[in-house]
Amino acid sequence: MFRRAPRTFSARRRPASSGSSSEEEPGAEPAPAPAPPQDPGTAAAEGPVRSRAGVLSFGSEEEREGDEDLFKIKKPSFNEVTFRVQKKKSLLPAQREAEESKKICDLEPGTGNSEDTEEEKKEEESYSSQSEDNSADSENESTPPGRRKDLSPVNIPSAACIESARRKRHLARTQADYLPLDVSNGHQVSRRRESSDESEDGSDMKNLSFAPKMRTFRERMAEHMVSVSDESSEDEAQMKWEEQQIKKAVKLSQEIYSDASLCKSQPAKPKFDTSVSLPPVSLEIVKKRLTERITSLQDVHCAHQREYEKYMQDIESSKMTVEELEKNSDAALNYKFYRGMKTYVENLINCLNEKLKYINELELAAHALLQQQAMAVLKRRQDELKIESAYIQHLTTGKDKPTNGGLEGDEKMEILKTCEQRRTCRRQVREQSQKADHHEGMSSDDELTPTEVTEFQESKDNILEDSRKIFEDVHADFCDIRKILLKFQEWKEKFPDSYCDAYVSFCLPKLLNPLIRVQLINWNPLESSTDLAEMPWFRAVEEFSNAENSTESKRDDDPDQEVLPRVIEKTVLPKIAAFVQNVWDPLSTSQTENLVQLCRNIFEKQVPSKSEGRKAKEDLIKEVVLRMKKSIEEDVFIPLYPKSTVEDKSSPGSKFQERRFWSAVKLLSNILLWNGIVQEDMVRDLGLSKLLNRYLLLNLLNTPSGPDNIEKCTKVVACLPERWFEDLGNGSILPELVNFCQHLLQCARVLHKNNQSDETKEVILLLVKVKALHIVEDFIEEYKLEHLKSIIGK
């Protein structure tokens, strides 16, 4: 391989004045290797030669000045040097040389072949190849590989142009230190260079010199031409290297041309082979394919149609959302409302928490007062029962008068007298009211003495007075249920979504609980003085729950409709259960009727049929059942006396037994009032199995058949609910009434034997009412009472 020609670099000084070309600072010294040629032409072929004016260039001064960047090196004020580095050309080297050669040929068309020599041609070719190689190297560094493919053999200048350019450059070097490319502007450029050199030399003389002064281009050229003769051997190697580079360029252009031709060539189209047979095509196949195609297109169309409809719905929904947002865009007012509502709720909760302990104390005091009264009445009744039973038992022993030792003193005799006085007063009241259907012992005997009534009323008034003082220091907005609900109603109307998201309907029952309990302090569910639906809080909550608003159409299930049922479940039902457990007297018909009526209204109208509502209802019913069981065990007592004592209606034993029997019948009637509220099986077990068959039936069996026995049986049958016998089949009897029906049949036989037809008919009617039809039919057939068959038809 031949050694590549050395590459030289140059630097320029900064122009001293505007408009004039600056004098270049000398660059690096030439390479130590001697140049091959000795004459000026050979020197020109070597490559760019350095001079004081500038480097060799094929472009105009304007192009070089436009393509150069300035790099400034700060020096002391007395000497400043600016280096100018020429930018790499964007044009291809072959194109630049072609343009330069064309310009030179146009300027001197007559010159070319008159002074040709073989040595000069070789030097020119060597120079061209070296310039092309240097240009290619710089191009490879600055341009992408794709642009190198533009090189081709046709862009290489001809020998005549190269020879003409060589002579011009040689002539220019001998006359001046600047090589013009444009002949017309050559003199102006030379003068501009000379003036620039003079100004630059003057400025250099003024400044201090820190390095040896560079020699001028002419001095270096003369020294170079002297040393050329000694380096003739190097010229042969240089020429061989130039030829090798030309061959590389020609080979590269041929490869590029071949690659381009391959890219332009197109693959041949496949020819249709007529020898290949195609499957037969019939009309049915075409029709089938068209049908399938139509079906697929229809499916696609339907899918697009559904998608279009979905998009239209989304658009409508988006429009509605935008409208709603525009309506509710006043964020400041919304924030103000929410802030005020938050503050209001916090103050309300703090107020209720502060008053809750006083409410609990007053509620417990009121409940304890009623419980104390009920327990006093119950205890007095049980004590009187024990005393009277002992007294009657003492009389049945055969002694006319009781002894103090048997009755433990005169105190118990006073109790018996007091009890008899209360009976006398009740009897007089009944006679004045003309209540014929009443028997001794059916009174609850819950009268209080005037002193007890006065003390009870005073304690009650004190509690009510304290309850009215609980919220006397509170603003009406925080203690009036109606105003509180109006606040939440406003929230619901303005912002229904946030109202539902806050679960206000679930929180209101607990929030209103203390306020409702204050109003229920004076409420007694066992009395009919004040109805629950007439209370202010009930009406306010009911109006709020049933309020019609604009959001009703948007929400199918309004949660506020459950506010009243939840209030009753959380507040009213627990209070009723407490009254049932501690205050209710099952022997009191008035209390039982009021309680049953209240429970029917609540369970059928207000309490929801949800799990929490059922639980509260079940808890209340459980307390009712437990209280009735306790009453049957503690309050029912029917003594059994000898027949002689019972038959004497005026005897104390007979009267006492009658009172106890009718007291048990009254309890049976009160228990059966719960049918429809308490489960039917439980009611039948309490009323029939535990009370009728265990106590009442024994007394009926010991009572002689007659009007008294029929009256007692009639009263027992009157207590039985009619719905129990509606679903019974013909001839079927309730299991709990089998013994009672056998007693009625026995009474009918005795009465028929005594020729008491009317009394017999009454007993048969009682059997028909309890659906003991097969017993009636057997009795009619047994005694041939054909006239009584019409009773069965009824």
FIZA-466676 format. One record per residue (C-alpha): z, y, x. Coordinates in steps of 0.001 Angstrom, whole numbers, padded with zeros to 6 digits, always signed. Layout:
// FIZA-466676
ZYX;...
// end
This chain:
// FIZA-466676
+000000+000000+000000;-000736+003465+001112;+001907+006101+001350;+001908+008507-001509;+001333+012148-000684;+004550+014149-000511;+005404+016346-003463;+006357+019946-002864;+008473+022307-004937;+008461+026056-005033;+010657+028859-006268;+009909+032416-007296;+011763+035633-006958;+012698+037689-009949;+010226+040550-010582;+011370+043796-009160;+009637+045944-011752;+008299+045410-015270;+004670+044411-015642;+004033+043543-011971;+004003+039992-010711;+006960+039205-008537;+006753+038009-005008;+007836+034452-004595;+010632+033402-002339;+009596+030815+000141;+010471+027335-000918;+011237+024298+001124;+009420+023743+004348;+006356+021460+004237;+006744+017796+004938;+006838+016949+008650;+003849+014636+008293;+000683+016437+009439;-002100+017064+006974;-005266+015057+007431;-007987+017801+007487;-008338+020549+010133;-010650+022908+008348;-009775+025107+005381;-011443+022739+002945;-009358+019889+004186;-006255+022014+003872;-007142+022814+000301;-007535+019151-000515;-004053+018358+000665;-002387+019736-002420;-000568+022879-003345;+000069+025063-000306;+003059+027427-000203;+002614+031122+000479;+004614+034284+000046;+002723+035257-003089;+003029+031996-005033;+002030+028391-005420;-001428+027145-006161;-002076+027140-009916;-005044+026409-012186;-003850+028618-015009;-003835+032335-015490;-000920+034553-014651;-000141+035085-018334;+000064+031330-018978;+002361+030797-016018;+004584+033669-016993;+004779+032345-020569;+005649+028806-019482;+008328+029717-016926;+012073+029915-017440;+014382+032155-015419;+017428+030725-013633;+019632+033420-012165;+021958+032883-009200;+024529+035616-008804;+024651+037136-005322;+026318+040219-003829;+025027+043566-004964;+023190+044082-001748;+021077+040912-002044;+020106+039060-005225;+017658+036192-005441;+016301+034751-008655;+014635+031373-008682;+011933+030665-011127;+010992+027105-011913;+007688+026363-013463;+007856+024286-016650;+005948+021121-017014;+002668+021554-018751;+002337+020107-022244;-001391+019550-021810;-002669+016439-020123;-003643+016764-016449;-007179+015555-017073;-007692+018174-019782;-006375+020980-017562;-008630+020034-014662;-011623+019757-016986;-011013+023239-018363;-010493+024702-014894;-013639+023069-013553;-015641+024283-016530;-014508+027842-015935;-015411+027664-012263;-018833+026196-013003;-019523+028931-015528;-018617+031645-013042;-020876+030325-010203;-023663+028188-011538;-025901+028662-008484;-023533+027330-005882;-023026+023662-005325;-025478+021576-003245;-026807+023915-000496;-023924+023483+001911;-022758+019994+001106;-021600+017812+003875;-020370+014293+003720;-017055+015196+005280;-016387+017935+002764;-017187+015609-000148;-014705+013071+001139;-012046+015742+001532;-012753+017040-001968;-012491+013574-003503;-009284+013000-001583;-007887+016283-002918;-008950+015528-006514;-007363+012109-006490;-004189+013485-004946;-004012+016333-007508;-004662+013900-010313;-001938+011589-009084;+000550+014450-008748;-000348+015670-012203;-000008+012156-013596;+003407+011786-012032;+004654+015012-013551;+003065+014080-016864;+004781+010711-016881;+008087+012462-016476;+007601+015016-019250;+005359+013384-021858;+005951+010235-023895;+004033+007050-023081;+001860+007439-026164;+000145+010476-024727;-000927+008706-021545;-003462+006740-023513;-005580+009876-023834;-006808+009520-020232;-010427+008425-020016;-013182+008384-017311;-015260+011027-019012;-012605+013722-018276;-013066+013509-014460;-014978+016639-013171;-018297+016210-011410;-018808+016495-007648;-020676+019803-007967;-017803+021413-009825;-015264+020083-007345;-017354+021396-004380;-017735+024812-005997;-014017+025043-006680;-013249+023965-003118;-015383+026721-001613;-013856+029343-003874;-010342+028316-002948;-011212+028258+000730;-012680+031740+000512;-009635+033041-001374;-007205+031634+001155;-009025+033293+004014;-008937+036694+002318;-005617+036781+000386;-002468+034821-000366;-003307+034368-004100;-005936+032036-005602;-007487+033536-008761;-008922+031259-011401;-010701+034063-013215;-013231+035880-010966;-013422+038933-013160;-009696+039569-012907;-009355+038486-009303;-009279+041965-007738;-006773+043291-010265;-004502+040330-009719;-004795+040737-005921;-003901+044395-006109;-000988+043593-008448;+000194+040968-006019;-000067+043336-003075;+001847+046063-004854;+004443+043523-005898;+004695+042281-002327;+005183+045787-000985;+007870+046581-003528;+009566+043272-002863;+009407+043777+000915;+010948+047187+000487;+013781+045833-001571;+014360+043087+000989;+014602+045631+003805;+017247+047480+001947;+019393+044387+001520;+021153+042425+004162;+019466+039213+005297;+021641+036106+005449;+018824+033657+006409;+015880+033741+008789;+012900+035564+007396;+010257+033312+005989;+006811+033347+007476;+003856+034530+005444;+001301+032252+003998;-001366+033227+006594;+000973+032475+009514;+001877+029133+008133;-001801+028400+007331;-002876+029192+010888;-000155+027011+012339;-001125+024261+009965;-004832+024411+010908;-003888+024105+014591;-001861+020967+013937;-004561+019338+011782;-006566+018164+014794;-003647+016036+015929;-003358+014289+012592;-006891+012958+012009;-005594+009403+011854;-003455+010288+008880;-006569+011452+007000;-008014+007953+006804;-004858+006576+005194;-004836+009470+002776;-008426+008814+001727;-007748+005113+001158;-004726+005990-000973;-006845+008394-003066;-009485+005763-003670;-006836+003291-004781;-005403+005790-007242;-008885+006455-008686;-009408+002736-009215;-006062+002530-011005;-007010+005396-013285;-010394+003779-014128;-008748+000422-014824;-006065+002041-017027;-008683+003886-019080;-010624+000663-019624;-007511-001138-020861;-006705+001711-023237;-010244+001659-024576;-010129-002107-025158;-006772-001874-026950;-008104+000856-029219;-011189-001208-030070;-009009-004207-030937;-006865-002080-033227;-009907-000691-035018;-011444-004081-035620;-010684-005465-039090;-010169-009094-039980;-013102-010750-041600;-012914-011254-045329;-012635-014847-046438;-015762-016160-047993;-015729-017796-051340;-016466-021494-051188;-018634-022447-054127;-018051-026133-053523;-014431-025907-054673;-014124-026800-058363;-011863-024674-060602;-009762-026100-063452;-011415-025945-066861;-010470-022963-069044;-010475-023287-072815;-009887-020834-075607;-006503-022336-076397;-005315-021876-072814;-006441-018253-072780;-004819-017676-076166;-001597-019331-075002;-001442-017228-071840;-002150-014055-073785;+000566-014954-076264;+003039-015570-073477;+002048-012319-071864;+002495-010440-075155;+005875-012075-075705;+007071-011111-072256;+005848-007572-072740;+007585-007392-076107;+010823-008605-074543;+010528-005993-071849;+009785-003379-074491;+012842-004387-076499;+014998-004223-073395;+013654-000783-072615;+014241+000256-076213;+017852-000891-076099;+018343+000854-072813;+016817+003992-074277;+019143+003851-077267;+022106+003366-074956;+021058+006376-072924;+020705+008439-076081;+024196+007448-077161;+025527+008383-073748;+023800+011722-074026;+025331+012386-077435;+028734+011341-076183;+028377+013585-073159;+027393+016498-075379;+030439+015964-077569;+032656+015745-074518;+031185+018946-073143;+031793+020687-076470;+035376+019503-076566;+035946+020601-072994;+034438+023982-073765;+036743+024357-076738;+039754+023308-074698;+038759+025197-071578;+041635+027616-071827;+043761+025929-069197;+046244+028771-068947;+047224+028544-072606;+047379+024771-072434;+049626+024920-069417;+051813+027488-071135;+052150+025280-074211;+052982+022149-072211;+055447+024080-070108;+057156+025463-073189;+057213+022049-074857;+058710+020449-071759;+061415+023092-071599;+062140+022686-075306;+062497+018909-075079;+064735+019157-072020;+067010+021656-073757;+067073+019522-076906;+068057+016416-074965;+070744+018284-073061;+072127+019665-076304;+072241+016244-077982;+073829+014640-074950;+076498+017313-075032;+077221+016773-078729;+076875+012990-078742;+080470+012248-077825;+081768+014374-080737;+079376+012666-083116;+080564+009242-082012;+084193+010226-082465;+083688+011575-085978;+081534+008644-087032;+084135+006169-085823;+086896+008116-087583;+085022+008114-090893;+084206+004438-090626;+087777+003584-089673;+089070+005500-092699;+086886+003505-095098;+087682+000263-093320;+091388+000976-093525;+091126+001572-097251;+089127-001619-097838;+091487-003715-095757;+094462-002289-097639;+092953-003245-101000;+092020-006714-099764;+095456-007331-098294;+097204-006155-101476;+095049-008457-103596;+095738-011465-101427;+099461-010731-101373;+099571-010364-105150;+097654-013629-105496;+100149-015481-103374;+103121-013952-105165;+101745-014601-108624;+100724-018157-107736;+104220-018883-106466;+105708-017354-109557;+103543-019427-111916;+104256-022531-109889;+107945-021838-110285;+107552-021478-114021;+105716-024775-114360;+108700-026589-112819;+110570-026280-116125;+112802-023294-115575;+112566-020409-117989;+113388-017648-115522;+112595-017399-111892;+115358-017153-109341;+115547-014601-106582;+115760-017345-104029;+112456-018784-105144;+110668-015421-105176;+112509-013989-102178;+114042-011012-103932;+113246-008272-106391;+110588-006689-104199;+107986-009265-105162;+108897-008895-108814;+108103-005221-108471;+104714-006150-107024;+104004-008363-110018;+104997-005605-112401;+102804-003115-110637;+099874-005528-110765;+100440-006056-114509;+100537-002324-115070;+097120-001932-113391;+095723-004689-115645;+097047-002914-118687;+095434+000361-117633;+092087-001340-117036;+092322-003095-120394;+092880+000200-122164;+089912+001750-120363;+087690-001164-121420;+088828-000884-125028;+087947+002778-125034;+084512+002086-123538;+084059-000884-125942;+083148-003425-123298;+083320-006692-125186;+081748-008921-122527;+084669-008748-120163;+087450-011128-119314;+090732-010788-117536;+090227-011337-113817;+086704-009928-113607;+088031-006613-112369;+087988-006066-108646;+091513-004628-108778;+090770-001985-106142;+092632+000893-107718;+094631+003092-105394;+097795+004954-106087;+097555+008743-106427;+099314+009162-103127;+096819+006917-101370;+093924+008699-103004;+095255+012090-101891;+095779+011013-098315;+092360+009422-098173;+090662+012525-099517;+092463+014830-097096;+091470+012728-094096;+087928+012577-095333;+087735+016349-095800;+089015+016921-092280;+086353+014664-090838;+083612+016395-092809;+084880+019799-091713;+084749+018748-088085;+081244+017353-088550;+080023+020711-089829;+081378+022406-086698;+079487+020223-084283;+076271+022271-084344;+077658+025622-085428;+077044+027014-081919;+073523+025582-081708;+070315+027320-082680;+068518+025924-085703;+065520+024922-083584;+067712+022348-081844;+069723+020964-084788;+067436+021234-087807;+065376+018043-088074;+062588+019742-089989;+062095+022421-087329;+062221+019865-084545;+059517+017808-086216;+057398+020919-086706;+057377+021411-082940;+056005+017939-082414;+053614+018380-085330;+052151+021416-083560;+051726+019355-080404;+049967+016644-082364;+047549+019078-084004;+046642+020882-080777;+046525+017997-078321;+046405+014679-080198;+045393+012644-077144;+048282+013747-074963;+050601+013387-077961;+049662+009739-078350;+049711+009132-074598;+053292+010429-074481;+054378+007849-077134;+056171+010536-079117;+056249+008325-082213;+058348+005776-080354;+060712+008398-078935;+061393+010398-082104;+063678+007789-083781;+065993+007752-080796;+065773+011533-080425;+066686+012132-084074;+069402+009473-084157;+072389+011786-083391;+071257+014387-085913;+070795+011779-088649;+074148+010164-087936;+075871+013508-088474;+074385+013711-091957;+075329+010086-092653;+079014+010579-091871;+079724+011262-095553;+077293+008582-096772;+078658+005350-098202;+076001+002723-099024;+078486+000979-101341;+078593+003995-103643;+075786+005343-105771;+076765+009004-105505;+074050+010010-103044;+070738+008261-102743;+069282+007816-099274;+065898+009224-100293;+067503+012466-101479;+068958+013377-098106;+067354+016310-096227;+066651+014318-093091;+064927+011577-095099;+062579+014029-096808;+061795+015805-093539;+060944+012574-091706;+058987+011280-094679;+056860+014435-094793;+056238+014184-091073;+055243+010514-091296;+052887+011081-094226;+051448+014370-092991;+047639+014581-093127;+046028+016226-090149;+042653+016658-088576;+043153+013715-086265;+043387+011233-089103;+039654+010614-089075;+039686+010042-085321;+042552+007565-085305;+042617+004721-087784;+046258+003866-087118;+048456+006943-086989;+051604+006052-085034;+053578+008740-086868;+053444+006632-090011;+055984+004322-088381;+058497+007077-087586;+060446+006765-090850;+060622+002940-090772;+061799+003070-087165;+064432+005687-087995;+065771+003435-090750;+065669+000445-088438;+067444+002178-085548;+069941+004277-087519;+070370+003215-091147;+070360-000581-090924;+073049-000754-088197;+075256+001515-090323;+074740-000670-093393;+075553-003784-091347;+078814-002190-090211;+079744-001422-093840;+078937-004999-094862;+081101-006432-092120;+084166-004203-092500;+084101-002360-095847;+082125-004343-098429;+084090-006338-100991;+081928-009174-102440;+084251-009327-105475;+083295-005769-106394;+080285-005864-108673;+079579-002133-108337;+079569-002277-104542;+077377-005378-104519;+074852-003932-106966;+074548-000676-104989;+074181-002551-101726;+071588-004939-103119;+069548-002127-104628;+069617-000177-101345;+068521-003194-099324;+065669-003928-101739;+064370-000387-101438;+064566-000445-097654;+063061-003875-097081;+060248-003497-099593;+059205+000084-098833;+060404+001438-095508;+061025-001318-092987;+057788-002392-091216;+056799-006033-091083;+056903-006095-087300;+059100-008062-084982;+061614-005256-084435;+061820-004587-088194;+062359-008267-088943;+065085-008480-086326;+067044-005604-087842;+066648-007118-091280;+067768-010538-090081;+070846-009043-088433;+071836-007339-091683;+071258-010490-093768;+073293-012488-091305;+076243-010140-091812;+075863-010430-095596;+075970-014223-095492;+078985-014287-093199;+080872-011858-095432;+080172-013923-098590;+081285-017126-096873;+084510-015417-095855;+085070-014185-099397;+084564-017664-100855;+087088-019118-098433;+089742-016396-098830;+089361-014907-102310;+088584-017933-104507;+091598-019790-105841;+091639-021705-109172;+094897-023609-109717;+095096-026852-111702;+097907-027121-114206;+098932-029807-116681;+096963-030086-119876;+099891-028879-121955;+100095-025713-119901;+096365-025050-120078;+096167-025624-123825;+098835-022997-124415;+096755-019829-124181;+099764-017602-124204;+101453-019258-121261;+101472-017443-117898;+099923-020463-116232;+096980-020572-118620;+096412-016821-118262;+096614-017005-114477;+094145-019904-114391;+091741-018036-116639;+091893-014938-114484;+091174-016942-111361;+088261-018745-113011;+086600-015563-114200;+087160-013987-110800;+085230-016879-109243;+082473-016516-111859;+082220-012835-110928;+081892-013762-107253;+079182-016292-108196;+077290-013571-110051;+077537-011175-107087;+076339-013839-104658;+073330-014728-106795;+072336-011031-106885;+071169-011463-103272;+068416-013828-104356;+065115-012417-103089;+066765-010697-100132;+068693-013562-098620;+066814-016830-098282;+066909-018919-101437;+068282-022008-099722;+071184-019994-098342;+071955-018432-101728;+071876-021798-103481;+074144-023271-100867;+076691-020460-101188;+076581-020023-104961;+076031-023549-106252;+077230-025989-103625;+080259-024124-102244;+081362-022158-105290;+080133-023810-108507;+080495-027477-107604;+083638-027054-105495;+085708-024681-107684;+084194-023805-111043;+083114-027262-112078;+086601-028646-111574;+088006-026083-113990;+085239-026821-116505;+085978-030518-116396;+089665-029833-117118;+088881-027464-119970;+088721-029062-123446;+085271-029130-125016;+085077-026258-127404;+084138-022630-127685;+085984-021679-124472;+084191-024296-122446;+080815-023349-123926;+081466-019677-123170;+082286-020463-119555;+079164-022636-119176;+077041-019977-120805;+078316-017365-118361;+077585-019652-115414;+074019-020334-116620;+073475-016602-117187;+074211-015973-113521;+071453-018348-112360;+068131-016620-111415;+065245-017591-113700;+062769-017780-110830;+064528-020877-109568;+063279-022828-112576;+059726-021479-112774;+058209-023830-110198;+060106-026924-111285;+058113-029777-112793;+058897-031457-116081;+062057-033499-115916;+063098-032221-112455;+066485-030586-111899;+067853-028590-109003;+069931-030947-106861;+072870-028515-106891;+072917-028490-110755;+072948-032243-111424;+076747-032399-111845;+076759-029284-113987;+074062-030794-116273;+076077-033994-116634;+079059-031903-117721;+076917-030153-120329;+075668-033507-121623;+079235-034756-121932;+080219-031627-123846;+077241-032095-126184;+078253-035652-126972;+081853-034649-127681;+080783-031794-129868;+078305-034006-131740;+081021-036572-132361;+083260-033776-133694;+080426-032733-136011;+080076-029329-134338;+076332-028998-134693;+076137-025315-133781;+078107-025792-130600;+075992-028851-129806;+072835-026850-130197;+074175-024166-127828;+074832-026797-125179;+071326-028227-125642;+069887-024737-125145;+071835-024415-121885;+070278-027677-120665;+066829-026450-121603;+067392-023231-119596;+068172-025177-116433;+065073-027349-117080;+067061-030558-117714;+064480-031599-120295;+064694-035328-119733;+068447-035167-120412;+067772-033306-123660;+065088-035774-124718;+067369-038722-124052;+070183-037068-126009;+067889-036334-128994;+066565-039890-129052;+070048-041309-128646;+071511-039427-131595;+068284-039122-133650;+068348-035339-133670;+064724-034779-134570;+065376-031199-135684;+066254-030266-132097;+062836-031238-130684;+061577-027756-131493;+063995-026429-128897;+062238-028364-126178;+058934-026812-127159;+060365-023412-126596;
// end
